[in-house]
């Protein structure tokens, strides 16, 4: 394959569908949800496939008046789907299906992108981040960010997959923001965890 064509194909893996290009202040109903998914190299293969299935399962729990954004991260965050009302779930799930594994693990910047995105959803009754990671990353600034989110009534739940996560940090992020921490060792269980968590957040 010609090098320029290969580079173009790699770039299109993260093109955001037109349906997912949000306005500056999207109108959201019950929930503005940010799905933040680790796509580091250690997630290659079945773990990432199950993570993508979990993301799609979470989308299936939302209504058309809810808003969603999808952010992936390795050594840097990528907004795969910008925050917008869920008018076309299939378009969001198609974008999730195109996620590919990358490099390292940098959690803080991904949470920061999700935080800033949800700040634009001024009308949403609830603002929630659901983070999945299988690794560890620098922790500087994470507690302060979580405290800021708590003041803004934004919640964060964390899912630690496998045995190499920084469980203490993931628990801290969840507890500081009144979210929940889940430890998952079986990748096939991720979809159920995501579905139950979204249902929990949507409950009155």
N, C-alpha and C positions, 0 to 999 in steps of 0.2 A: 504494500500500500504506500502511496506517495506520502512523504512526511507532512505536507501541508494538509492533506485529506485526513490523516490520522489526528493531527492537532485539532482540526475542525470538529471531528466526531467526538473527541474528548471534551471539547468546549460545550457542545450541544447537550451533553449529559446533564448540565445544570441550567439550561435555558428555562426560565419561568414561563409557563403558559400564559397567554394573554388574559385568561379568566382570573389568573392569580395576581395580576398587577393591581395593587390596592390603591385607593385614594388615600390622601394624607390622614383623614379621620374617618375610617369606615364605621358604618352604622351597625352595631352588634346588639343582639338581644340578650339572651341569658348568659352567654359565655363567650369570652375571647380566649382561645386556646393556642398556646405555642407548643408544638412538638419539637423537641430538641434531641437529635439523634446522633450518636457517635458513629462516624464512618471511618475511624482510624484503621490502620492496616491489620490490627488484631481482630477486627470484625469481619474480615474477608470470608466469603463463603456462606455457610449455613447461618452463622450468627447474624450477619447483615440481612440475609433473606428473611429471617424470622423477625428482625427489627422492622423491616419494611412492612411485613404482614401485620405487625402490631400497630404501626402507624395507620395503616388502612383500616384496621379494626376500630381504632379510636375515631377516625373520620366517620365511620358508619354509625357511631353513637350520637353524632351531632345533628341538629336540625338546620334548616335553611336560614334561620335568623341568627344562628351562631356564627362566630368568625373563627378562622383558623390560619395559622402560619406554620410553615415547616422549615426548620433550620437544621442543617447538618454541620458537623465540625470534625476536623482532624487537627492539624496544627493551626487552623484558622476557620472561622465560621463561614458558611455559605447559606444565603436565604434561597431555598428551593421554591417555596411558595410564599409570597408576600401576604400579609394579613388582609383578609377580605371575607365578606359574608359567603357562606358555603352554598352558593347557587348551583354549583356543578361538582358534586363529590367525586365523580369519575375522573375529572380533570386533575383534581388534587391527588387522587390515588395513582394516576398515571405518572405524575411528577415524582411521587414517592418511589414508584417502581424503578425509576431511572437512576436512583442514587447508587453511586459506586464507591468502593472503599478507597481510602487515600493514605495519609501518612500518620502523623503523631496525634497527640491528644491535648487539646487546650479548651478546658471547660468554661473558664471564666469569661472569655470573650464571647462565647456562644450564648451564655446566659444573659450577658449584657445586651447583645443584639435582640434577644427575645424580650427582655425587659423594656427596652426602648420602643419596640414594636407595639407591645401591649399598652404602653402609655397613650398611644394614639386612639385607642378604643374607649373614648371617654364615656360612651353610653352603655357599655357592657356592665351587667350586674355583677359578674364575676370575671376575674382575670387570672388565668392559671397557666403555669409552665409545667410540662411533663418532660423530664430529662432522662435519657437512657445513656449509660456509658459502661464500658467494660474495663476502663483503665484508670490511671491517675494523672493528675496534671498539677501545675503550680497552684497554690492556694491563696496567694497574696491578693487581698481585696475582696475575696469571696464573702467573708462574714459581713463586711460593711455593705456590700451589695445586697445581701440577703436582708439585712436590717432595714435598708432603704425600701426594699420591696414590701416588707412587712408594714412599714409606715403607710405605704401607698395601697394597702389592702390587696396586694398581689400575692398569690400563693404559688409554691413550687413543690412538686413531688419528684422524688428521685428514684430511679431504678438502677441498681447496681447489678450488672450481669457478670457471672463468673467469680473467680477467686482472686482477681488482681486489682480490685477496686479500692479506692480510699474510702472505706466504709464510714469512718469517723466524719469526714468532710461531707459525705452525702447525707448522713443523718443530721449534721448541723444545718445544712441548707434547708432540709425539709422541716426540721423543728422550729427554726427561726422564723419561717414564713407560714407556719401552721399547715404545712403539707404533710405528706406521708413518705416514708422510705420503704422500698421493697428490695429484698435481696432475692435474686433469681439465679438458679444454677442450671436450669433446663431451658434452652432457647425456645422450645416449642410452647413454653408457658407465657411468653411475653405478650402475645395477643390477648390472652385472658386478663393479664394484669392491666394492660392499657384500657381494655374495655371496662373493667370494673372501676378503674380509677376515674375515667370520664363520667361514668354513671354516678359515682360518689360525688363528684364535684357538681354535677347537674342537679343533684337532689336538693329539694327546698331546704 
